[in-house]
Amino acid sequence: MEYGTSADGRPDLYEQLARIGKVVVHPKRVELLDLLCQAERSVEALAQAVDLKLSTASAHLQVMRQARLVETRREGNRVYYRAAGEEVCRFVSALGDLGRARLAEIDQILRAVEARSESAERVTRDELLERARSGEVVVLDVRPLEEYTAGHIPGAISLPLEHLEAHLDDLDPGLEVVAYCRGPLCLLAPEAVAALRARGLRARCLEDGLPEWRQAGLPVATGIEHAGEASADGSEKNLGPRT
């Protein structure tokens, strides 16, 4: 009997595991899976987010659904996708960790971004918790608003990167800003830190992102709260700590 082949002729165990491999073999599928670990999205929104034609995005999502990494629900004529469970998002995080450890190209990209933002020193989760409780920092969630609404660090202000420039003057210059996004491979927070520092503000990135925060068993808030108005309609001024 060959290694990995069952005696009674059932499909090989490794053949089943390879169904997951069909997802991660394509970069757009990995990107889609990463987005779905942030928030549920419609097919149309996913296609726009990853710059694909609707038919192409749908085809990728079907492969992911066949591998049972995503689930769907229908609302009228619109289909929404979500990650099939927290273990899927742990897999995405582990894939990122493996890539950072084994692929020099990923490390080079991240180092280049860190150099532009001067944010190589990152804030740990424990440090952020301590400083946020004492009101010493402003926590910015720079992901899109729908991701913030689906889950965010309690007290964080939603200020998507695309709206950041318009609100730089609203931030208290006496407080340090800690920005976070989707995880250690996400470039939104480092880019936000670069913009903040260019305006003379003290700013750093969280060591990882919301998925890792959740996986660590730390509290996660949902909805807009009182902190999301700045990104929703631009009305909030003098942004300060929310704890």
C-alpha positions in Angstrom: 0.0 0.0 0.0 1.3 3.4 -0.9 1.7 6.0 1.8 -1.4 8.2 2.1 -3.7 5.8 0.2 -6.5 4.2 2.2 -7.0 0.4 2.1 -10.6 0.5 1.1 -10.2 2.8 -1.8 -11.8 5.9 -0.3 -10.5 9.3 -1.6 -7.0 10.0 -0.3 -6.9 12.2 2.8 -4.3 14.4 1.2 -6.5 14.8 -1.8 -9.1 16.3 0.4 -6.6 18.7 2.1 -5.5 19.7 -1.4 -9.0 21.3 -1.9 -7.8 24.0 0.5 -4.6 24.3 -1.6 -6.7 25.2 -4.6 -7.8 28.3 -2.8 -4.3 29.6 -1.7 -2.8 28.8 -5.1 -4.2 32.1 -6.5 -3.3 35.5 -5.0 -6.8 36.9 -5.5 -8.4 34.1 -3.6 -6.0 34.7 -0.7 -6.9 38.4 -0.8 -10.6 37.6 -0.9 -10.3 35.3 2.1 -8.4 37.9 4.0 -11.2 40.4 3.3 -13.9 38.0 4.4 -12.1 37.5 7.7 -12.7 41.2 8.3 -16.4 41.4 7.4 -19.2 39.8 5.4 -19.5 41.3 1.9 -21.6 41.0 -1.2 -20.1 39.6 -4.4 -20.3 43.0 -5.9 -18.4 44.6 -3.1 -15.8 41.9 -3.1 -15.2 42.3 -6.9 -14.8 46.0 -6.5 -12.5 45.6 -3.5 -10.0 43.3 -5.3 -10.4 45.0 -8.7 -11.9 42.0 -10.5 -14.8 41.6 -12.9 -17.9 40.3 -11.2 -17.9 37.0 -13.1 -14.2 36.4 -12.2 -14.7 37.2 -8.6 -17.7 34.9 -8.5 -15.7 32.1 -10.0 -13.0 32.5 -7.4 -15.6 32.5 -4.6 -17.1 29.3 -5.9 -13.7 27.5 -5.6 -13.5 28.8 -2.0 -17.0 27.7 -1.3 -16.3 24.2 -2.7 -13.4 24.0 -0.3 -15.8 25.0 2.5 -13.8 28.0 3.5 -16.6 30.4 2.9 -20.4 30.4 3.4 -23.2 32.4 1.8 -26.5 33.9 2.6 -29.0 35.5 0.2 -30.8 38.8 0.8 -33.2 39.5 -2.0 -31.2 39.1 -5.3 -27.9 39.8 -3.6 -25.5 37.0 -2.3 -23.3 37.7 0.7 -20.1 35.8 1.5 -18.4 35.3 4.9 -15.5 33.3 6.3 -16.9 29.8 7.3 -15.5 30.1 10.8 -12.8 31.4 13.1 -10.5 28.5 12.2 -10.5 29.8 8.6 -9.2 33.2 9.8 -6.6 31.5 12.0 -5.5 29.6 8.8 -5.1 33.0 7.0 -3.1 34.4 9.9 -0.9 31.3 10.0 -0.4 31.6 6.2 0.8 35.2 6.7 3.1 34.1 9.5 4.6 31.4 7.4 5.1 33.8 4.5 6.9 36.3 6.7 9.1 33.6 8.1 10.0 31.8 4.8 9.7 34.3 2.0 12.3 37.0 1.8 10.2 38.9 -0.7 7.4 39.5 1.8 9.9 40.8 4.4 11.4 43.2 1.8 8.0 44.6 0.9 7.1 45.1 4.6 10.5 46.6 5.4 10.1 49.1 2.6 6.7 50.2 3.9 8.0 50.4 7.4 10.9 52.6 6.3 8.5 55.1 4.6 6.4 55.3 7.8 9.2 55.1 10.2 7.0 52.7 12.2 9.3 49.7 12.7 8.6 50.0 16.4 5.1 48.6 16.9 2.7 48.7 19.8 2.0 45.4 21.5 -1.6 44.5 22.4 -0.8 44.6 26.1 0.7 48.0 25.8 -2.2 49.3 23.8 -4.7 48.0 26.4 -2.8 49.7 29.2 -2.3 53.0 27.5 -5.9 53.2 26.1 -7.3 52.6 29.5 -5.3 55.5 30.9 -6.4 57.8 28.0 -2.8 58.2 26.7 -3.5 57.2 23.1 -6.1 57.6 20.3 -6.8 54.3 18.6 -7.6 54.6 14.9 -9.2 51.8 12.8 -8.1 52.7 9.3 -9.9 49.9 7.5 -13.1 50.5 5.5 -16.2 51.4 7.5 -18.0 48.1 6.9 -15.1 46.2 8.4 -15.1 48.5 11.5 -18.8 48.0 11.8 -18.4 44.2 11.7 -15.9 44.2 14.5 -13.3 46.6 16.0 -11.2 47.2 19.1 -13.6 48.8 21.7 -13.2 52.6 21.7 -11.4 52.7 18.4 -12.3 55.6 16.0 -13.2 54.6 12.5 -11.1 56.7 10.2 -10.5 54.9 6.9 -7.2 55.6 5.2 -8.9 57.3 2.3 -10.5 59.9 4.7 -7.5 60.4 6.9 -6.0 63.5 5.3 -9.3 65.4 5.7 -9.3 64.8 9.5 -5.6 65.2 10.5 -6.4 68.6 12.0 -9.1 67.0 14.2 -6.6 64.8 16.1 -5.3 65.9 19.4 -1.6 66.7 18.8 -0.9 66.0 22.5 -1.8 62.4 22.3 -0.1 59.5 20.4 -2.1 57.8 17.7 -2.0 54.0 17.4 -3.4 52.8 14.0 -4.4 49.3 13.1 -5.8 47.5 10.2 -6.2 43.9 9.0 -3.1 42.3 10.3 0.7 42.3 10.0 0.6 42.0 6.2 -1.9 44.8 5.8 -0.3 48.1 4.5 -3.2 50.5 5.5 -1.9 51.2 9.0 1.7 51.8 8.0 0.5 54.2 5.3 -1.7 56.0 7.9 1.3 56.3 10.3 3.4 57.8 7.5 0.7 60.5 6.8 0.3 61.2 10.5 4.0 61.6 11.1 4.4 63.8 8.1 2.0 66.2 9.9 4.1 66.1 13.1 1.9 63.8 15.0 3.2 60.9 17.2 2.0 57.7 15.7 2.7 54.0 15.7 1.1 50.8 14.4 -0.4 48.0 16.4 1.8 44.9 16.2 -0.9 43.0 14.2 -4.6 43.6 13.4 -8.2 43.0 14.3 -8.2 39.2 13.4 -5.2 38.5 15.8 -6.8 40.7 18.5 -10.0 38.6 18.3 -8.0 35.3 18.2 -6.2 36.4 21.4 -9.6 36.4 23.1 -9.6 40.2 23.6 -12.9 42.1 23.5 -14.4 43.1 20.1 -17.1 45.7 19.6 -19.5 45.8 16.7 -21.6 48.6 15.1 -20.7 52.2 14.7 -20.6 53.0 18.4 -19.9 56.7 19.2 -16.6 56.7 17.5 -17.4 56.1 13.9 -19.0 59.5 12.9 -15.7 60.9 11.7 -15.6 58.4 8.8 -19.3 58.2 8.2 -20.1 61.9 7.6 -17.0 63.9 8.6 -18.8 65.7 11.4 -16.6 64.7 14.4 -14.0 67.2 15.6 -11.2 67.2 18.2 -10.8 63.4 18.0 -9.6 62.1 21.3 -9.4 58.8 23.2 -12.5 56.6 23.3 -12.3 54.1 26.2 
